[in-house]
Amino acid sequence: MHVSLSFESWTDGERQVKTLVDGLDRWEVHCASRLTVTFSDDIESTCLDDAIRLQVVQAPRALANEKMGVGACLWDGSIILGTYLACQPRHSFIGCGVVELGAGVGLLSTLLCKLGARKVYATDLAKVLPLLQENADVNGCAGEVMEVMALEWGVDTDHLVRADNLNESFGASAAGTRDAYPDLVIASDVTYHDNEASMQPDTVEFVKLCRRLCGPRTEVLIGLERRSGSVRDAFIAEIRKRFDVVSMVDLRKVRGFPKDLVVDHIDVWRLRLHSTCAKEKEKKKNQKKEKKKSAENITRDRSAAPL
Ligand SMILES: C[S@@+](CC[C@H](N)C(=O)[O-])C[C@H]1O[C@@H](n2cnc3c(N)ncnc32)[C@H](O)[C@@H]1O
């Protein structure tokens, strides 16, 4: 897989188009008003039809919290997680129902539309939605497939009602052929410390919402930027509490994942409520049996113990 980013920006009063050659450069990315992100099988095919080319419209001047906040620009986690998605076999997302949480400029949602998703709900705070909608429009995703909607976690219990509505929508649009749950819940870089303490996204509420959206077959994919040890610890403790299957993807082992994009500061997590893998199920069953056995042994020992 080859990923290229080109930017439109202004230098000394002139419009420039530059291409980022190696790795990621947040400063370059955040200076641009518009980016083109291309995912292609190899460098040569970036110009061919099978490459996926996405436009990203940003609002760098609105990055301040009192304006649009961090949803105004594209973050590294989405580029990494997007590349991970693009490395999966091409049929993987055809017909999928997806919810993206904290979508920002919506790179992952628009990519999933291009990869064949049936329905994508791209969600974020209300103040980010006009930019998210613009990104759906410029990529030709708006309408039937991609819907932009407000979904905020951690402020009140209202979001739980909306999560139920989302699941109902999945049920209705699948017309009884699938679960009333998304196949994929996806989010990137949505748990972090903010300069303004009151603007902190609530990690526990975020994980609770992911759990709430999940059905038995839903997969959750999260790109986590390592910004703060305490946020990461809270995230890991919470996902372990609420999901049965938790694993961190080793990007170096993902077929086709570009070496220059294997970075230390972004982790990709995969979560599920239940294991679909027979081996995992067997392991869990055995663990339960062992637990029961040792509990019985303890009771027997106690009753046999001399007074
Ligand atoms: C660092 S940005 C990442 C944006 C995008 N996922 C990306 O990777 O480019 C964090 C995103 O989370 C959203 N966010 C923060 N707190 C939120 C909350 N409580 N509910 C919903 N979205 C939230 C922000 O509006 C912003 O779009």
Ligand as a Chemical Component Dictionary entry (heavy atoms), coordinates in Angstrom:
data_LIG
# 
_chem_comp.id                   LIG 
_chem_comp.type                 NON-POLYMER 
_chem_comp.pdbx_formal_charge   0 
_chem_comp.three_letter_code    LIG 
# 
loop_
_chem_comp_atom.comp_id 
_chem_comp_atom.atom_id 
_chem_comp_atom.alt_atom_id 
_chem_comp_atom.type_symbol 
_chem_comp_atom.charge 
_chem_comp_atom.model_Cartn_x 
_chem_comp_atom.model_Cartn_y 
_chem_comp_atom.model_Cartn_z 
_chem_comp_atom.pdbx_ordinal 
LIG C1  C1  C 0  -8.268  15.191 17.697 1  
LIG S1  S1  S 1  -9.812  15.300 16.857 2  
LIG C2  C2  C 0  -9.771  13.883 15.807 3  
LIG C3  C3  C 0  -10.673 14.057 14.622 4  
LIG C4  C4  C 0  -10.648 12.901 13.628 5  
LIG N1  N1  N 0  -11.128 11.690 14.248 6  
LIG C5  C5  C 0  -9.256  12.701 13.098 7  
LIG O1  O1  O 0  -8.587  11.735 13.520 8  
LIG O2  O2  O -1 -8.826  13.460 12.230 9  
LIG C6  C6  C 0  -10.987 14.800 18.128 10 
LIG C7  C7  C 0  -12.413 14.765 17.646 11 
LIG O3  O3  O 0  -13.254 14.291 18.707 12 
LIG C8  C8  C 0  -14.390 15.129 18.780 13 
LIG N2  N2  N 0  -14.902 15.099 20.168 14 
LIG C9  C9  C 0  -14.289 15.518 21.304 15 
LIG N3  N3  N 0  -15.083 15.337 22.367 16 
LIG C10 C10 C 0  -16.227 14.784 21.919 17 
LIG C11 C11 C 0  -17.461 14.359 22.553 18 
LIG N4  N4  N 0  -17.633 14.466 23.851 19 
LIG N5  N5  N 0  -18.438 13.853 21.770 20 
LIG C12 C12 C 0  -18.256 13.722 20.433 21 
LIG N6  N6  N 0  -17.120 14.104 19.768 22 
LIG C13 C13 C 0  -16.128 14.630 20.518 23 
LIG C14 C14 C 0  -13.857 16.498 18.400 24 
LIG O4  O4  O 0  -14.898 17.395 18.005 25 
LIG C15 C15 C 0  -12.927 16.134 17.264 26 
LIG O5  O5  O 0  -13.563 16.074 16.022 27 
# 
loop_
_chem_comp_bond.comp_id 
_chem_comp_bond.atom_id_1 
_chem_comp_bond.atom_id_2 
_chem_comp_bond.value_order 
_chem_comp_bond.pdbx_ordinal 
LIG C1  S1  SING 1  
LIG S1  C2  SING 2  
LIG S1  C6  SING 3  
LIG C2  C3  SING 4  
LIG C3  C4  SING 5  
LIG C4  N1  SING 6  
LIG C4  C5  SING 7  
LIG C5  O1  DOUB 8  
LIG C5  O2  SING 9  
LIG C6  C7  SING 10 
LIG C7  O3  SING 11 
LIG C7  C15 SING 12 
LIG O3  C8  SING 13 
LIG C8  N2  SING 14 
LIG C8  C14 SING 15 
LIG N2  C9  SING 16 
LIG N2  C13 SING 17 
LIG C9  N3  DOUB 18 
LIG N3  C10 SING 19 
LIG C10 C11 SING 20 
LIG C10 C13 DOUB 21 
LIG C11 N4  SING 22 
LIG C11 N5  DOUB 23 
LIG N5  C12 SING 24 
LIG C12 N6  DOUB 25 
LIG N6  C13 SING 26 
LIG C14 O4  SING 27 
LIG C14 C15 SING 28 
LIG C15 O5  SING 29 
# 
